Amino acid sequence: MNIVSTKGRDGSAQPARPGQLTVSHLEKAFVSRQETVQVIKDVSFTIEPGQFFTLLGPSGCGKSTTLRCIAGLERADRGHIAVGGRVLADSETGAFVAASERDFGMVFQSYAIWPHMTVAQNVAFPLHANRRRHKLSRKEIAARVEEALAMVRLDQYGGRIATKLSGGQQQRLALARALITRPELLLLDEPLSNLDAGLRDHMRSELRAMQLRTGVTTLYVTHDQAEAFSMSDVIAVMDSGTLIQQGAPREIYSRPATTFVATFVGRTNLLSVTRPPAQTTGVVSVETNIGPVLVNAESNRPIATGDSIVIRPEDLQITVEAPPAGRGNVFAGRVRRPVFLGENVELEIEVRGEVLMSRQHPRFVFAAGDEVHVELPVDRCVVVSGAAAGVGSHIHAPGEPAGPDKNAAV
């Protein structure tokens, strides 16, 4: 394979490294008699060698279509795709490598297990089906199968009929089959969605451990934030065909760029900015629908009316006694509904006609009607683009009746 330079996001030539995936200005539309639907809109990203990179977003956001374009199962209308400097698709030159020639491993949502084959035969199938490319003897294929099954801890099940495996074992079988060709890139399209909740949690750890052992560059597609946070080196959040934000899991959660990202990746409180601050850097006072709130302004992004302030429920500090004088972002509130969940207590607290959601340690005991003080730590208040209304925030309309449940933490 000839390794050549590839295109960066800006279209410039970039040096290639084995296992590096580059996607530049990808676009894809589906056309019917009634309409044209733009599924991918100018998507660009790079996955570094050995990274576990996740496309995260709701159903219909374009994440699976992006993966299918990378796999060669769909042909993009525009854009450039390359792995390790090998150009797989380029709309400018017309280059396009067929899916069968890309040598990627792929696991589908359904696993696509051959029911009439044994576990070992399922794993060996890619090598037998493409002898022209792999050119391995039967002895070499058997060794590869043994290696792949050991990798996913199925080495005792080679002779079993594949349909006799449990759901988790079938998922691992699909991974072994994807890895047997020693692919440069592993593509996973919602591979855990058919498992029950407990097994899904277990398989997240298994899958990440396998990826770390093999070091294979991995692109994972999911709508599940827990999967994305627990496994990924980098998360790219998509919505309506557009890549909204990408970064490390902690960055995506604690420093979201928009209200969509903030609400999609976890429960949160959103406060509408009703008047921007006079200054643009440092700690500034922003007028909101509960009054002035101090935030750290980002020097590269001015705060505007119509933006929102994000603060996560676990970051709210709740006290019965008033904090010392001079503390910023302290508001009087009233508990509307405490819910004991075992590992924490969730509180709805009314503050100046708005309801904030808080998550506290279960040792704290609260009852509906309790008067409390709510502190919004300045360093945890993040300004994002987009209005609070209509995006699923946990700030409810004034006058919404509180539930009758007086569920105190005990």
C-alpha positions in Angstrom: 0.0 0.0 0.0 1.4 3.4 -1.0 1.3 5.9 1.9 0.7 9.4 0.8 -0.1 12.7 2.4 -3.7 13.3 3.1 -5.9 16.4 3.6 -6.5 18.1 6.8 -9.7 19.9 7.8 -8.6 23.0 6.0 -7.8 21.1 2.8 -4.0 21.4 3.2 -1.7 18.4 2.8 -0.9 16.6 6.1 1.7 13.9 6.8 0.1 10.5 7.2 0.6 8.0 10.1 -0.5 4.3 10.1 -3.9 3.9 11.7 -4.8 7.6 11.5 -8.3 8.3 10.0 -8.9 11.7 8.4 -12.4 12.8 7.4 -12.7 16.2 5.7 -15.8 18.1 4.7 -18.0 15.1 4.4 -21.5 15.6 3.0 -24.3 13.1 2.2 -27.9 13.6 1.1 -30.6 11.0 0.4 -33.0 11.9 -2.3 -36.6 10.7 -2.7 -39.5 11.8 -4.9 -40.8 14.0 -2.1 -37.7 15.6 -0.7 -33.9 15.7 -0.3 -32.6 15.1 3.2 -29.2 16.4 4.0 -28.0 13.7 6.4 -24.3 14.9 6.8 -23.3 18.5 6.6 -19.7 19.4 6.2 -18.3 17.0 8.9 -14.6 16.9 9.5 -12.5 15.1 12.2 -9.3 13.2 12.7 -8.8 10.0 14.8 -5.3 9.5 15.9 -3.7 6.0 15.8 -4.9 3.9 18.7 -7.6 6.2 19.8 -11.1 5.2 20.8 -13.2 7.9 19.1 -17.0 8.0 19.6 -19.7 9.7 17.5 -22.4 10.5 20.0 -25.9 11.8 19.1 -29.6 11.1 18.9 -31.2 8.9 16.3 -31.2 10.5 12.9 -28.3 12.9 13.6 -26.1 11.3 10.8 -23.6 9.4 13.0 -24.3 5.9 11.5 -24.3 7.4 7.9 -20.9 8.9 8.6 -19.6 5.5 9.7 -21.1 3.8 6.7 -19.4 6.4 4.4 -16.1 5.6 6.1 -16.7 1.8 5.7 -17.5 2.3 2.0 -21.1 1.1 2.4 -22.3 4.6 1.4 -20.7 6.9 -1.1 -20.5 10.5 0.1 -21.6 13.4 -2.1 -18.6 15.4 -1.1 -15.5 15.0 1.0 -12.3 13.2 1.6 -11.6 10.1 3.6 -8.2 8.5 4.2 -6.7 6.0 6.6 -2.9 6.0 7.2 -2.5 8.2 4.1 -4.4 5.8 1.9 -7.1 7.7 0.1 -10.4 5.8 0.3 -12.8 8.5 -1.1 -12.3 11.9 -2.6 -15.0 13.8 -4.4 -12.6 16.1 -6.2 -10.6 13.3 -7.9 -13.5 10.7 -8.0 -11.4 8.2 -6.0 -13.4 5.5 -4.2 -12.3 2.2 -2.7 -14.9 -0.5 -2.4 -15.9 -1.6 1.1 -14.4 -5.1 0.4 -11.0 -3.5 -0.3 -10.8 -1.3 2.8 -9.8 -4.1 5.2 -11.7 -2.6 8.1 -13.2 -4.6 10.9 -16.9 -3.8 11.5 -19.5 -4.8 14.1 -23.1 -4.1 13.4 -25.9 -3.6 15.8 -27.4 -7.1 14.9 -23.9 -8.8 15.0 -24.8 -10.7 11.8 -23.7 -14.1 13.2 -23.9 -17.1 10.7 -26.4 -19.4 12.5 -25.3 -22.6 10.7 -21.6 -22.2 11.6 -19.6 -22.8 14.7 -17.9 -20.0 16.6 -14.6 -20.8 15.0 -16.1 -20.9 11.5 -17.8 -17.5 12.1 -14.5 -16.0 13.1 -12.6 -17.5 10.2 -15.1 -16.4 7.6 -13.5 -13.1 6.6 -10.2 -14.9 5.8 -11.8 -17.6 3.8 -14.1 -15.2 1.9 -11.2 -13.0 0.8 -8.4 -15.4 0.2 -7.1 -13.3 -2.6 -6.1 -10.5 -0.2 -5.1 -12.5 2.8 -3.4 -15.6 1.2 -3.1 -17.6 4.4 -2.8 -21.4 4.8 -5.3 -23.4 6.7 -2.8 -23.7 9.6 -2.3 -19.9 9.6 -6.0 -19.3 9.6 -6.5 -21.7 12.5 -3.8 -19.9 14.5 -5.5 -16.5 13.7 -8.8 -17.9 14.9 -7.3 -19.1 18.1 -5.6 -15.8 18.7 -8.9 -13.8 18.0 -11.0 -16.0 20.3 -8.5 -15.7 23.1 -8.5 -12.0 22.6 -12.2 -11.8 23.4 -12.1 -14.7 26.0 -14.0 -17.2 23.8 -11.1 -19.6 23.3 -13.1 -22.5 25.0 -16.1 -22.1 22.6 -14.6 -22.6 19.1 -16.6 -25.8 18.4 -19.9 -24.5 19.6 -22.7 -23.5 17.3 -22.8 -19.7 17.3 -26.5 -19.5 18.1 -26.0 -21.4 21.3 -24.0 -18.5 22.8 -25.5 -15.9 25.1 -26.0 -12.3 23.9 -22.8 -11.1 25.4 -20.8 -14.0 23.9 -22.3 -13.3 20.5 -21.2 -9.7 20.8 -17.7 -10.9 21.6 -17.8 -13.3 18.7 -18.7 -10.4 16.3 -15.7 -8.5 17.7 -13.4 -11.5 17.2 -14.5 -11.8 13.6 -13.9 -8.1 13.1 -10.4 -8.3 14.5 -9.2 -11.5 12.8 -7.9 -9.6 9.7 -5.9 -7.3 12.0 -7.6 -4.3 10.6 -6.1 -0.8 10.7 -9.5 0.6 11.7 -12.4 -1.0 13.8 -15.9 0.4 13.2 -18.6 -0.3 15.8 -22.2 0.7 15.1 -24.3 0.6 18.3 -22.9 -2.8 19.1 -24.3 -3.0 22.7 -27.8 -1.8 22.1 -29.3 -5.3 21.9 -28.0 -6.3 25.3 -29.8 -5.9 28.6 -28.7 -3.1 30.9 -26.5 -5.2 33.3 -24.7 -7.0 30.5 -24.3 -3.8 28.6 -22.4 -2.3 31.5 -20.2 -5.3 31.7 -19.5 -5.4 28.0 -18.4 -1.7 28.0 -15.5 -2.6 30.2 -14.7 -5.7 28.2 -14.8 -3.8 24.9 -12.6 -1.0 26.2 -10.1 -3.5 27.7 -9.9 -5.3 24.4 -9.3 -2.1 22.5 -6.5 -1.1 24.8 -4.9 -4.6 24.5 -4.9 -4.5 20.7 -4.3 -0.8 20.2 -6.6 -0.8 17.2 -7.9 2.6 16.1 -11.6 2.5 16.8 -14.6 4.5 15.7 -17.7 3.9 17.8 -21.2 5.1 17.1 -23.8 5.4 19.9 -26.7 7.4 21.3 -25.8 6.3 24.9 -23.8 8.9 26.8 -22.7 6.3 29.5 -21.1 4.2 26.7 -19.4 7.3 25.3 -18.1 8.6 28.6 -16.9 5.2 29.9 -14.9 4.1 26.9 -13.8 7.1 24.7 -10.6 9.0 24.4 -12.5 11.6 22.3 -16.2 12.2 21.9 -17.7 14.1 18.9 -21.3 15.1 19.5 -23.5 15.3 16.4 -26.9 16.8 15.8 -28.9 17.2 12.6 -26.0 16.1 10.4 -23.5 18.6 12.0 -20.6 17.9 14.3 -21.3 20.3 17.2 -18.4 19.7 19.6 -15.6 17.3 20.1 -13.2 16.7 23.0 -12.3 14.5 25.9 -15.3 13.1 27.9 -14.7 15.3 30.9 -14.5 18.4 28.7 -17.7 17.6 26.8 -19.5 17.2 30.1 -18.1 20.0 32.2 -17.5 22.6 29.3 -20.3 22.1 26.8 -20.4 24.5 23.9 -24.2 24.7 23.3 -27.4 24.0 25.1 -27.9 20.9 22.9 -24.6 19.4 24.1 -25.3 20.4 27.7 -28.7 18.7 27.8 -27.9 15.7 25.6 -24.9 14.5 27.7 -26.5 14.8 31.1 -29.1 16.4 33.3 -28.5 20.0 33.8 -29.8 23.4 34.8 -30.0 26.2 32.2 -30.5 29.9 33.0 -31.4 32.3 30.3 -29.1 35.3 29.8 -31.4 38.3 29.7 -28.7 41.0 29.5 -25.0 40.6 28.6 -22.3 41.9 30.9 -20.5 45.2 30.2 -17.0 43.7 30.3 -16.0 40.7 28.2 -13.2 38.9 30.3 -12.7 37.8 33.8 -15.4 37.2 36.4 -18.5 39.1 35.1 -22.0 39.6 36.3 -24.6 38.3 33.9 -28.3 39.2 34.3 -30.5 36.0 34.2 -34.1 35.1 34.9 -33.2 34.5 38.6 -31.1 37.7 38.9 -27.4 38.5 38.4 -25.1 35.5 38.2 -21.3 35.7 38.3 -19.5 33.7 35.7 -16.0 33.4 34.2 -16.2 34.9 30.8 -14.3 33.3 27.9 -12.0 35.9 26.3 -12.6 34.5 22.8 -16.4 34.5 23.0 -18.5 37.4 24.0 -21.7 36.7 26.1 -24.9 37.7 24.3 -28.6 37.9 25.1 -30.1 34.5 24.2 -27.2 32.5 25.5 -27.6 30.3 28.6 -25.7 29.5 31.7 -25.2 25.8 32.4 -24.7 24.3 35.9 -24.9 20.6 36.6 -27.2 19.4 39.5 -24.2 17.9 41.4 -22.4 21.3 41.4 -25.2 23.1 43.3 -24.3 23.6 46.9 -27.3 23.4 49.2 -27.2 24.6 52.9 -29.8 25.4 55.5 -27.7 28.0 57.1 -26.8 31.1 55.1 -23.2 31.1 53.7 -20.8 33.7 55.0 -21.5 37.2 53.7 -19.7 38.2 50.5 -20.1 34.8 48.8 -21.3 35.2 45.2 -24.2 33.4 43.5 -26.1 32.6 46.6 -29.9 32.5 46.4 -32.7 31.8 48.8 -34.8 28.8 47.7 -37.5 26.4 48.8 -37.4 22.6 48.4 -40.3 21.4 46.3 -39.7 17.7 45.9 -36.9 15.6 47.4 -36.5 12.1 45.9 -34.3 9.5 47.6 -32.5 7.4 45.0 -30.1 5.4 47.3 -26.8 6.7 46.0 -28.0 10.3 46.1 -30.9 12.6 46.8 -32.4 14.6 43.9 -34.0 17.9 44.9 -36.2 20.3 43.0 -35.6 23.7 44.4 -37.7 26.8 43.6 -35.6 29.9 43.2 -37.3 33.2 42.3 -40.0 31.5 40.2 -37.6 29.0 38.5 -36.9 25.4 39.6 -33.3 24.1 39.8 -32.4 20.5 40.0 -29.8 19.5 42.6 -28.1 16.2 43.4 -26.8 15.7 46.9 -25.3 13.0 49.1 -27.9 10.7 50.6 -26.8 11.6 54.2 -28.6 14.9 53.8 -32.2 15.0 54.8 -34.6 17.3 53.1 -38.4 17.6 53.1 -40.8 19.5 50.7 -41.2 23.1 51.9 -37.7 23.4 53.6 -36.1 26.8 53.2 -32.5 26.5 51.9 -29.7 28.5 50.4 -28.5 27.6 46.9 -25.0 28.5 45.8 -23.9 28.3 42.2 -20.1 28.1 42.3 -18.7 30.6 39.9 -16.1 28.2 38.4 -18.9 25.7 37.6 -21.2 28.1 35.8 -20.5 27.8 32.0 -22.0 30.1 29.4 -23.1 28.3 26.2 -24.8 29.4 23.0 -28.5 28.7 22.6 -31.6 29.6 24.6 -32.7 27.5 27.6 -36.4 27.2 26.5 -37.4 24.2 24.5 -34.2 22.1 24.8 -35.2 19.8 27.6 -33.6 21.7 30.5 -34.6 20.9 34.1 -35.8 24.5 34.7 -39.6 24.2 34.8 -42.2 26.8 34.1 -43.2 29.0 37.1 -46.4 27.8 38.8 -45.9 24.1 37.9 -47.4 22.2 40.9 -45.0 20.4 43.2 -45.6 16.7 43.6 -47.3 15.5 46.8 -44.3 13.2 47.6 -42.5 14.2 50.8 -39.8 11.7 50.3 -37.1 12.7 52.8 -33.6 11.1 52.7 -33.1 8.7 55.6 
